[in-house]
Amino acid sequence: MPNIEDLITTMVTPLIEFPSDFSIEKEETDEFMEYHLVLNPEDIGRVIGRKGRVIRSIRTIVYSIRNKGEKRSRIVVDEEDSSVEEFED
């Protein structure tokens, strides 16, 4: 059985500038096994790439791995932007 978390880590780590801020949170839904990528806000653009090409390539590789009887995999890039504040007039 392939370890998908190790595969994702191997592909993402060389792309990012802050590897110490990178983690993967696994969440199981009815249809999918979701892997949430938690990144430093400065690294999100590097992982997504221009027009989403990098994340699309990573997803293609991960989605191609099928385990018998297991759910399909899904990658989600968590984009929590705490630097955006709402201002009142």
Backbone atoms as SQL, in Angstrom:
CREATE TABLE atoms (id INTEGER PRIMARY KEY, chain TEXT, resi INTEGER, resn TEXT, atom TEXT, x REAL, y REAL, z REAL);
INSERT INTO atoms VALUES
  (1, 'A', 1, 'MET', 'N', 0.847, -1.173, 0.000),
  (2, 'A', 1, 'MET', 'CA', 0.000, 0.000, 0.000),
  (3, 'A', 1, 'MET', 'C', 0.900, 1.246, 0.000),
  (4, 'A', 2, 'PRO', 'N', 0.729, 2.124, -0.958),
  (5, 'A', 2, 'PRO', 'CA', 1.569, 3.325, -1.024),
  (6, 'A', 2, 'PRO', 'C', 1.198, 4.323, 0.073),
  (7, 'A', 3, 'ASN', 'N', 2.201, 5.005, 0.585),
  (8, 'A', 3, 'ASN', 'CA', 1.965, 6.036, 1.580),
  (9, 'A', 3, 'ASN', 'C', 1.809, 7.369, 0.851),
  (10, 'A', 4, 'ILE', 'N', 0.594, 7.816, 0.704),
  (11, 'A', 4, 'ILE', 'CA', 0.300, 9.017, -0.075),
  (12, 'A', 4, 'ILE', 'C', 0.853, 10.261, 0.603),
  (13, 'A', 5, 'GLU', 'N', 0.848, 10.303, 1.926),
  (14, 'A', 5, 'GLU', 'CA', 1.391, 11.464, 2.630),
  (15, 'A', 5, 'GLU', 'C', 2.880, 11.647, 2.333),
  (16, 'A', 6, 'ASP', 'N', 3.627, 10.547, 2.298),
  (17, 'A', 6, 'ASP', 'CA', 5.054, 10.643, 1.961),
  (18, 'A', 6, 'ASP', 'C', 5.248, 11.122, 0.528),
  (19, 'A', 7, 'LEU', 'N', 4.408, 10.639, -0.368),
  (20, 'A', 7, 'LEU', 'CA', 4.485, 11.058, -1.766),
  (21, 'A', 7, 'LEU', 'C', 4.229, 12.556, -1.902),
  (22, 'A', 8, 'ILE', 'N', 3.196, 13.055, -1.241),
  (23, 'A', 8, 'ILE', 'CA', 2.877, 14.488, -1.292),
  (24, 'A', 8, 'ILE', 'C', 4.019, 15.302, -0.700),
  (25, 'A', 9, 'THR', 'N', 4.555, 14.860, 0.433),
  (26, 'A', 9, 'THR', 'CA', 5.663, 15.565, 1.077),
  (27, 'A', 9, 'THR', 'C', 6.878, 15.613, 0.162),
  (28, 'A', 10, 'THR', 'N', 7.177, 14.518, -0.512),
  (29, 'A', 10, 'THR', 'CA', 8.318, 14.459, -1.425),
  (30, 'A', 10, 'THR', 'C', 8.157, 15.436, -2.584),
  (31, 'A', 11, 'MET', 'N', 6.938, 15.623, -3.072),
  (32, 'A', 11, 'MET', 'CA', 6.711, 16.525, -4.200),
  (33, 'A', 11, 'MET', 'C', 6.646, 17.986, -3.779),
  (34, 'A', 12, 'VAL', 'N', 6.094, 18.276, -2.600),
  (35, 'A', 12, 'VAL', 'CA', 5.855, 19.659, -2.182),
  (36, 'A', 12, 'VAL', 'C', 7.082, 20.298, -1.535),
  (37, 'A', 13, 'THR', 'N', 7.831, 19.551, -0.749),
  (38, 'A', 13, 'THR', 'CA', 8.947, 20.111, 0.019),
  (39, 'A', 13, 'THR', 'C', 9.969, 20.868, -0.834),
  (40, 'A', 14, 'PRO', 'N', 10.395, 20.370, -1.994),
  (41, 'A', 14, 'PRO', 'CA', 11.366, 21.139, -2.789),
  (42, 'A', 14, 'PRO', 'C', 10.804, 22.447, -3.355),
  (43, 'A', 15, 'LEU', 'N', 9.494, 22.584, -3.397),
  (44, 'A', 15, 'LEU', 'CA', 8.878, 23.774, -3.979),
  (45, 'A', 15, 'LEU', 'C', 8.769, 24.938, -3.001),
  (46, 'A', 16, 'ILE', 'N', 8.762, 24.647, -1.716),
  (47, 'A', 16, 'ILE', 'CA', 8.439, 25.676, -0.735),
  (48, 'A', 16, 'ILE', 'C', 9.682, 26.248, -0.058),
  (49, 'A', 17, 'GLU', 'N', 9.510, 27.460, 0.466),
  (50, 'A', 17, 'GLU', 'CA', 10.605, 28.170, 1.112),
  (51, 'A', 17, 'GLU', 'C', 10.617, 27.949, 2.626),
  (52, 'A', 18, 'PHE', 'N', 9.474, 27.591, 3.198),
  (53, 'A', 18, 'PHE', 'CA', 9.351, 27.388, 4.644),
  (54, 'A', 18, 'PHE', 'C', 8.873, 25.966, 4.945),
  (55, 'A', 19, 'PRO', 'N', 9.752, 24.969, 4.800),
  (56, 'A', 19, 'PRO', 'CA', 9.321, 23.584, 5.027),
  (57, 'A', 19, 'PRO', 'C', 8.924, 23.291, 6.468),
  (58, 'A', 20, 'SER', 'N', 9.393, 24.085, 7.404),
  (59, 'A', 20, 'SER', 'CA', 9.016, 23.845, 8.801),
  (60, 'A', 20, 'SER', 'C', 7.551, 24.201, 9.065),
  (61, 'A', 21, 'ASP', 'N', 6.959, 25.042, 8.209),
  (62, 'A', 21, 'ASP', 'CA', 5.549, 25.420, 8.360),
  (63, 'A', 21, 'ASP', 'C', 4.606, 24.482, 7.609),
  (64, 'A', 22, 'PHE', 'N', 5.152, 23.517, 6.896),
  (65, 'A', 22, 'PHE', 'CA', 4.351, 22.610, 6.065),
  (66, 'A', 22, 'PHE', 'C', 3.897, 21.398, 6.868),
  (67, 'A', 23, 'SER', 'N', 2.618, 21.095, 6.750),
  (68, 'A', 23, 'SER', 'CA', 2.089, 19.874, 7.349),
  (69, 'A', 23, 'SER', 'C', 0.908, 19.384, 6.518),
  (70, 'A', 24, 'ILE', 'N', 0.568, 18.131, 6.724),
  (71, 'A', 24, 'ILE', 'CA', -0.559, 17.520, 6.020),
  (72, 'A', 24, 'ILE', 'C', -1.547, 17.027, 7.068),
  (73, 'A', 25, 'GLU', 'N', -2.789, 17.461, 6.909),
  (74, 'A', 25, 'GLU', 'CA', -3.856, 16.992, 7.795),
  (75, 'A', 25, 'GLU', 'C', -4.776, 16.087, 6.990),
  (76, 'A', 26, 'LYS', 'N', -4.984, 14.893, 7.485),
  (77, 'A', 26, 'LYS', 'CA', -5.796, 13.909, 6.766),
  (78, 'A', 26, 'LYS', 'C', -7.214, 13.923, 7.327),
  (79, 'A', 27, 'GLU', 'N', -8.197, 13.946, 6.409),
  (80, 'A', 27, 'GLU', 'CA', -9.603, 13.967, 6.802),
  (81, 'A', 27, 'GLU', 'C', -10.368, 12.995, 5.911),
  (82, 'A', 28, 'GLU', 'N', -11.195, 12.184, 6.523),
  (83, 'A', 28, 'GLU', 'CA', -11.954, 11.191, 5.767),
  (84, 'A', 28, 'GLU', 'C', -13.395, 11.649, 5.600),
  (85, 'A', 29, 'THR', 'N', -13.881, 11.644, 4.361),
  (86, 'A', 29, 'THR', 'CA', -15.272, 11.957, 4.070),
  (87, 'A', 29, 'THR', 'C', -15.941, 10.685, 3.540),
  (88, 'A', 30, 'ASP', 'N', -17.203, 10.797, 3.148),
  (89, 'A', 30, 'ASP', 'CA', -17.919, 9.628, 2.637),
  (90, 'A', 30, 'ASP', 'C', -17.297, 9.073, 1.357),
  (91, 'A', 31, 'GLU', 'N', -16.812, 9.961, 0.486),
  (92, 'A', 31, 'GLU', 'CA', -16.298, 9.533, -0.811),
  (93, 'A', 31, 'GLU', 'C', -14.781, 9.584, -0.936),
  (94, 'A', 32, 'PHE', 'N', -14.137, 10.464, -0.169),
  (95, 'A', 32, 'PHE', 'CA', -12.716, 10.709, -0.375),
  (96, 'A', 32, 'PHE', 'C', -11.916, 10.614, 0.917),
  (97, 'A', 33, 'MET', 'N', -10.619, 10.434, 0.732),
  (98, 'A', 33, 'MET', 'CA', -9.643, 10.629, 1.787),
  (99, 'A', 33, 'MET', 'C', -8.955, 11.947, 1.415),
  (100, 'A', 34, 'GLU', 'N', -9.226, 13.003, 2.185),
  (101, 'A', 34, 'GLU', 'CA', -8.719, 14.329, 1.852),
  (102, 'A', 34, 'GLU', 'C', -7.417, 14.600, 2.585),
  (103, 'A', 35, 'TYR', 'N', -6.471, 15.169, 1.849),
  (104, 'A', 35, 'TYR', 'CA', -5.188, 15.571, 2.399),
  (105, 'A', 35, 'TYR', 'C', -5.118, 17.090, 2.314),
  (106, 'A', 36, 'HIS', 'N', -5.215, 17.751, 3.454),
  (107, 'A', 36, 'HIS', 'CA', -5.187, 19.209, 3.511),
  (108, 'A', 36, 'HIS', 'C', -3.745, 19.665, 3.693),
  (109, 'A', 37, 'LEU', 'N', -3.255, 20.456, 2.749),
  (110, 'A', 37, 'LEU', 'CA', -1.894, 20.981, 2.831),
  (111, 'A', 37, 'LEU', 'C', -1.926, 22.294, 3.602),
  (112, 'A', 38, 'VAL', 'N', -1.243, 22.325, 4.730),
  (113, 'A', 38, 'VAL', 'CA', -1.150, 23.529, 5.543),
  (114, 'A', 38, 'VAL', 'C', 0.217, 24.133, 5.253),
  (115, 'A', 39, 'LEU', 'N', 0.205, 25.350, 4.680),
  (116, 'A', 39, 'LEU', 'CA', 1.437, 25.987, 4.218),
  (117, 'A', 39, 'LEU', 'C', 1.573, 27.391, 4.775),
  (118, 'A', 40, 'ASN', 'N', 2.796, 27.883, 4.762),
  (119, 'A', 40, 'ASN', 'CA', 3.042, 29.283, 5.038),
  (120, 'A', 40, 'ASN', 'C', 2.368, 30.082, 3.915),
  (121, 'A', 41, 'PRO', 'N', 1.723, 31.209, 4.221),
  (122, 'A', 41, 'PRO', 'CA', 1.036, 31.981, 3.174),
  (123, 'A', 41, 'PRO', 'C', 1.929, 32.354, 1.992),
  (124, 'A', 42, 'GLU', 'N', 3.221, 32.514, 2.226),
  (125, 'A', 42, 'GLU', 'CA', 4.135, 32.858, 1.130),
  (126, 'A', 42, 'GLU', 'C', 4.393, 31.680, 0.197),
  (127, 'A', 43, 'ASP', 'N', 4.154, 30.463, 0.671),
  (128, 'A', 43, 'ASP', 'CA', 4.403, 29.267, -0.137),
  (129, 'A', 43, 'ASP', 'C', 3.189, 28.801, -0.931),
  (130, 'A', 44, 'ILE', 'N', 2.025, 29.328, -0.637),
  (131, 'A', 44, 'ILE', 'CA', 0.807, 28.869, -1.316),
  (132, 'A', 44, 'ILE', 'C', 0.914, 29.080, -2.829),
  (133, 'A', 45, 'GLY', 'N', 1.388, 30.228, -3.249),
  (134, 'A', 45, 'GLY', 'CA', 1.527, 30.504, -4.675),
  (135, 'A', 45, 'GLY', 'C', 2.509, 29.575, -5.359),
  (136, 'A', 46, 'ARG', 'N', 3.561, 29.188, -4.657),
  (137, 'A', 46, 'ARG', 'CA', 4.541, 28.265, -5.234),
  (138, 'A', 46, 'ARG', 'C', 3.943, 26.884, -5.464),
  (139, 'A', 47, 'VAL', 'N', 3.096, 26.452, -4.551),
  (140, 'A', 47, 'VAL', 'CA', 2.496, 25.123, -4.674),
  (141, 'A', 47, 'VAL', 'C', 1.382, 25.129, -5.716),
  (142, 'A', 48, 'ILE', 'N', 0.635, 26.205, -5.797),
  (143, 'A', 48, 'ILE', 'CA', -0.433, 26.281, -6.791),
  (144, 'A', 48, 'ILE', 'C', 0.148, 26.484, -8.187),
  (145, 'A', 49, 'GLY', 'N', 1.130, 27.369, -8.325),
  (146, 'A', 49, 'GLY', 'CA', 1.769, 27.605, -9.619),
  (147, 'A', 49, 'GLY', 'C', 0.938, 28.504, -10.513),
  (148, 'A', 50, 'ARG', 'N', 1.522, 28.879, -11.629),
  (149, 'A', 50, 'ARG', 'CA', 0.806, 29.730, -12.579),
  (150, 'A', 50, 'ARG', 'C', -0.361, 28.969, -13.179),
  (151, 'A', 51, 'LYS', 'N', -1.504, 29.593, -13.120),
  (152, 'A', 51, 'LYS', 'CA', -2.753, 29.020, -13.626),
  (153, 'A', 51, 'LYS', 'C', -3.038, 27.649, -13.027),
  (154, 'A', 52, 'GLY', 'N', -2.500, 27.370, -11.830),
  (155, 'A', 52, 'GLY', 'CA', -2.768, 26.116, -11.147),
  (156, 'A', 52, 'GLY', 'C', -2.057, 24.905, -11.713),
  (157, 'A', 53, 'ARG', 'N', -1.030, 25.130, -12.499),
  (158, 'A', 53, 'ARG', 'CA', -0.376, 24.007, -13.178),
  (159, 'A', 53, 'ARG', 'C', 0.352, 23.073, -12.222),
  (160, 'A', 54, 'VAL', 'N', 1.011, 23.622, -11.211),
  (161, 'A', 54, 'VAL', 'CA', 1.783, 22.776, -10.292),
  (162, 'A', 54, 'VAL', 'C', 0.857, 21.898, -9.463),
  (163, 'A', 55, 'ILE', 'N', -0.157, 22.487, -8.840),
  (164, 'A', 55, 'ILE', 'CA', -1.065, 21.690, -8.012),
  (165, 'A', 55, 'ILE', 'C', -1.847, 20.706, -8.868),
  (166, 'A', 56, 'ARG', 'N', -2.153, 21.069, -10.091),
  (167, 'A', 56, 'ARG', 'CA', -2.852, 20.144, -10.996),
  (168, 'A', 56, 'ARG', 'C', -1.974, 18.925, -11.285),
  (169, 'A', 57, 'SER', 'N', -0.677, 19.141, -11.461),
  (170, 'A', 57, 'SER', 'CA', 0.244, 18.024, -11.709),
  (171, 'A', 57, 'SER', 'C', 0.360, 17.122, -10.489),
  (172, 'A', 58, 'ILE', 'N', 0.464, 17.730, -9.315),
  (173, 'A', 58, 'ILE', 'CA', 0.545, 16.947, -8.079),
  (174, 'A', 58, 'ILE', 'C', -0.734, 16.133, -7.890),
  (175, 'A', 59, 'ARG', 'N', -1.872, 16.762, -8.130),
  (176, 'A', 59, 'ARG', 'CA', -3.155, 16.058, -7.989),
  (177, 'A', 59, 'ARG', 'C', -3.268, 14.904, -8.978),
  (178, 'A', 60, 'THR', 'N', -2.800, 15.092, -10.199),
  (179, 'A', 60, 'THR', 'CA', -2.863, 14.033, -11.206),
  (180, 'A', 60, 'THR', 'C', -2.092, 12.807, -10.742),
  (181, 'A', 61, 'ILE', 'N', -0.910, 13.030, -10.180),
  (182, 'A', 61, 'ILE', 'CA', -0.098, 11.910, -9.695),
  (183, 'A', 61, 'ILE', 'C', -0.783, 11.213, -8.528),
  (184, 'A', 62, 'VAL', 'N', -1.268, 11.994, -7.571),
  (185, 'A', 62, 'VAL', 'CA', -1.898, 11.404, -6.387),
  (186, 'A', 62, 'VAL', 'C', -3.195, 10.698, -6.758),
  (187, 'A', 63, 'TYR', 'N', -3.993, 11.292, -7.637),
  (188, 'A', 63, 'TYR', 'CA', -5.264, 10.686, -8.028),
  (189, 'A', 63, 'TYR', 'C', -5.060, 9.385, -8.794),
  (190, 'A', 64, 'SER', 'N', -3.900, 9.227, -9.450),
  (191, 'A', 64, 'SER', 'CA', -3.674, 8.025, -10.250),
  (192, 'A', 64, 'SER', 'C', -3.406, 6.795, -9.388),
  (193, 'A', 65, 'ILE', 'N', -3.125, 7.006, -8.102),
  (194, 'A', 65, 'ILE', 'CA', -2.877, 5.888, -7.194),
  (195, 'A', 65, 'ILE', 'C', -4.221, 5.396, -6.677),
  (196, 'A', 66, 'ARG', 'N', -4.554, 4.172, -7.021),
  (197, 'A', 66, 'ARG', 'CA', -5.820, 3.582, -6.572),
  (198, 'A', 66, 'ARG', 'C', -5.503, 2.349, -5.745),
  (199, 'A', 67, 'ASN', 'N', -6.068, 2.308, -4.576),
  (200, 'A', 67, 'ASN', 'CA', -5.936, 1.141, -3.723),
  (201, 'A', 67, 'ASN', 'C', -7.248, 0.373, -3.751),
  (202, 'A', 68, 'LYS', 'N', -7.170, -0.922, -3.789),
  (203, 'A', 68, 'LYS', 'CA', -8.386, -1.739, -3.846),
  (204, 'A', 68, 'LYS', 'C', -9.217, -1.523, -2.587),
  (205, 'A', 69, 'GLY', 'N', -10.491, -1.222, -2.784),
  (206, 'A', 69, 'GLY', 'CA', -11.409, -1.083, -1.678),
  (207, 'A', 69, 'GLY', 'C', -11.284, 0.209, -0.889),
  (208, 'A', 70, 'GLU', 'N', -10.325, 1.051, -1.227),
  (209, 'A', 70, 'GLU', 'CA', -10.163, 2.293, -0.487),
  (210, 'A', 70, 'GLU', 'C', -10.778, 3.453, -1.251),
  (211, 'A', 71, 'LYS', 'N', -10.951, 4.529, -0.547),
  (212, 'A', 71, 'LYS', 'CA', -11.534, 5.726, -1.141),
  (213, 'A', 71, 'LYS', 'C', -10.505, 6.427, -2.015),
  (214, 'A', 72, 'ARG', 'N', -10.988, 7.243, -2.927),
  (215, 'A', 72, 'ARG', 'CA', -10.094, 8.038, -3.762),
  (216, 'A', 72, 'ARG', 'C', -9.481, 9.153, -2.933),
  (217, 'A', 73, 'SER', 'N', -8.343, 9.637, -3.373),
  (218, 'A', 73, 'SER', 'CA', -7.627, 10.688, -2.651),
  (219, 'A', 73, 'SER', 'C', -7.970, 12.051, -3.228),
  (220, 'A', 74, 'ARG', 'N', -7.906, 13.060, -2.374),
  (221, 'A', 74, 'ARG', 'CA', -8.154, 14.431, -2.805),
  (222, 'A', 74, 'ARG', 'C', -7.170, 15.341, -2.058),
  (223, 'A', 75, 'ILE', 'N', -6.597, 16.308, -2.760),
  (224, 'A', 75, 'ILE', 'CA', -5.682, 17.265, -2.138),
  (225, 'A', 75, 'ILE', 'C', -6.379, 18.616, -2.051),
  (226, 'A', 76, 'VAL', 'N', -6.322, 19.221, -0.873),
  (227, 'A', 76, 'VAL', 'CA', -6.919, 20.528, -0.628),
  (228, 'A', 76, 'VAL', 'C', -5.822, 21.436, -0.086),
  (229, 'A', 77, 'VAL', 'N', -5.646, 22.606, -0.720),
  (230, 'A', 77, 'VAL', 'CA', -4.682, 23.590, -0.222),
  (231, 'A', 77, 'VAL', 'C', -5.438, 24.545, 0.685),
  (232, 'A', 78, 'ASP', 'N', -5.105, 24.509, 1.978),
  (233, 'A', 78, 'ASP', 'CA', -5.761, 25.396, 2.935),
  (234, 'A', 78, 'ASP', 'C', -5.209, 26.799, 2.777),
  (235, 'A', 79, 'GLU', 'N', -6.113, 27.741, 2.504),
  (236, 'A', 79, 'GLU', 'CA', -5.711, 29.128, 2.262),
  (237, 'A', 79, 'GLU', 'C', -6.275, 30.037, 3.334),
  (238, 'A', 80, 'GLU', 'N', -5.895, 29.799, 4.568),
  (239, 'A', 80, 'GLU', 'CA', -6.326, 30.666, 5.654),
  (240, 'A', 80, 'GLU', 'C', -5.451, 31.904, 5.640),
  (241, 'A', 81, 'ASP', 'N', -6.030, 33.029, 5.285),
  (242, 'A', 81, 'ASP', 'CA', -5.271, 34.271, 5.202),
  (243, 'A', 81, 'ASP', 'C', -5.657, 35.152, 6.374),
  (244, 'A', 82, 'SER', 'N', -4.859, 35.096, 7.418),
  (245, 'A', 82, 'SER', 'CA', -5.152, 35.884, 8.614),
  (246, 'A', 82, 'SER', 'C', -4.675, 37.323, 8.476),
  (247, 'A', 83, 'SER', 'N', -3.956, 37.628, 7.391),
  (248, 'A', 83, 'SER', 'CA', -3.447, 38.991, 7.225),
  (249, 'A', 83, 'SER', 'C', -4.496, 39.946, 6.677),
  (250, 'A', 84, 'VAL', 'N', -5.614, 39.413, 6.171),
  (251, 'A', 84, 'VAL', 'CA', -6.678, 40.252, 5.626),
  (252, 'A', 84, 'VAL', 'C', -7.600, 40.643, 6.779),
  (253, 'A', 85, 'GLU', 'N', -7.762, 41.922, 6.957),
  (254, 'A', 85, 'GLU', 'CA', -8.612, 42.418, 8.029),
  (255, 'A', 85, 'GLU', 'C', -9.743, 43.236, 7.446),
  (256, 'A', 86, 'GLU', 'N', -10.872, 43.201, 8.104),
  (257, 'A', 86, 'GLU', 'CA', -11.992, 44.020, 7.665),
  (258, 'A', 86, 'GLU', 'C', -11.935, 45.349, 8.401),
  (259, 'A', 87, 'PHE', 'N', -12.146, 46.424, 7.658),
  (260, 'A', 87, 'PHE', 'CA', -12.136, 47.746, 8.249),
  (261, 'A', 87, 'PHE', 'C', -13.547, 48.319, 8.247),
  (262, 'A', 88, 'GLU', 'N', -13.917, 48.928, 9.346),
  (263, 'A', 88, 'GLU', 'CA', -15.237, 49.552, 9.425),
  (264, 'A', 88, 'GLU', 'C', -15.123, 50.994, 9.029),
  (265, 'A', 89, 'ASP', 'N', -16.142, 51.493, 8.339),
  (266, 'A', 89, 'ASP', 'CA', -16.142, 52.897, 7.932),
  (267, 'A', 89, 'ASP', 'C', -16.696, 53.781, 9.021);
